[in-house]
Amino acid sequence: MADRAAGLKTVRLKAPVTADDLAGLEIGTVVYLDGRVFTGREGVYKKAVEDGAGLPVNPSEIGNVNFHCSPAAAARPDGNYEIGAVTATASFRFAKWLDEWFAMSGVKVIIGKGGMPADVYRDKFVPNGALYLTTVGYGTGALLGRGIRQVAGVHWLEELGIAQAMWVFDVENFGPFLVESDLAGNSLFERENAKIAKGLGKVYEGMKPAILRRFGETDDREEELI
């Protein structure tokens, strides 16, 4: 289902997503999700890939949308969990595991914060028919938490702890997210950064060199450390 609000195309997807669902998504599109989403931070990726444990359950039980995040979870008397918020984590750290991760999980959508380098999309996402959704700004954890209808499962909780465990959520109107990479490997951040970079020289024109520098600071705007 697609709509347009404030000039932005908005799409609501049902998870697990299909190839047809993703084929029409353009970078910059706003996405909301219904269905099943599972979390995975470094602890999950390392245990599954590096340590050779594989996934704790069949991929069909957790779906094909993976969120790089940790939940603010509180146990309820009935043994289930209340999720107040979900906090996204930076995704660039996960690139080294992606080949094996895609092969074992069948994931088609990865959600996270900050995106990944464009060459990672082209080399690892595109061959697997996957794309990346980014969270919108900071401080949206509570907003995203409203979209979680129930905890459908939690795995490796004792070994990894609340933040690093694999949580499985049933969600409704979960978002908003932005399409950062599409199925062709195009990157919203790469495109917009290129536009901004053209004018950076004028912004810093005439500025005096810094007297004190910390690690990573430079006067050359082509060599900034991110």
Phi, psi and omega in degrees: 000126183239149179209169176231129178222134179054033178082357181255135175287132181238133183232141175245120186249148175259124178261141006291142184276157178249168177299323179294324178301318187276336186300326184267003184278125179258149177301140183093352178288140176275133184235135168240147185240144168238149176115221188245133179226141176235151183264160175194116173255193184302324181300318179293313182298316181295314182296316183289318187263298185294316183276353175077017183284339186070189179282149181286342179217171176297138180307331181296338181278341184247348177086187185239026175240117186246125182252123173281089185201172171228146183261153166270095189250139177230131181290139177259162180302331182279002178093349176273189184231145173261128181252113181274327182200161174230129185250118180289152177239159183295133189270345185300335182291345188267353188303323185294341182259356195294323181303308180291325182296312179299319183297319184275332188260333185069019182298139179244343177226128171246132178248141177190198182242132170087350179073186178230165176302145184300327180292333176292320176299313185290322186273331187243319180285310185303312180298340181257008178062036184241161175219172186240133173250136178252147173293162185255101177070190180254163175075021181259008183302317180292322177298315178294326179300332179295338181276354181273117182272324177195158172272115182273348179173160174215135186232146179061032181293314182293321182286321191251341182088172186300313187292324187261349181296162174270114178257140178244120185244141164264123189237160176216128182052045186275116182159195010272152172233160176246140174288108180271322174231145178254185184291346177268357180088009175290145183239127176298315181296318179298316181297313183286325177296324178296322178295316182293320184299330182299328183260001184296324181302319179292325181298319185263002182300129176086356180285144178284149177299148179294138178281318179245138179232140172259172180304129177094349181273138182208155175278345181273111185289352176274351186238024180295141179266124181252000000 
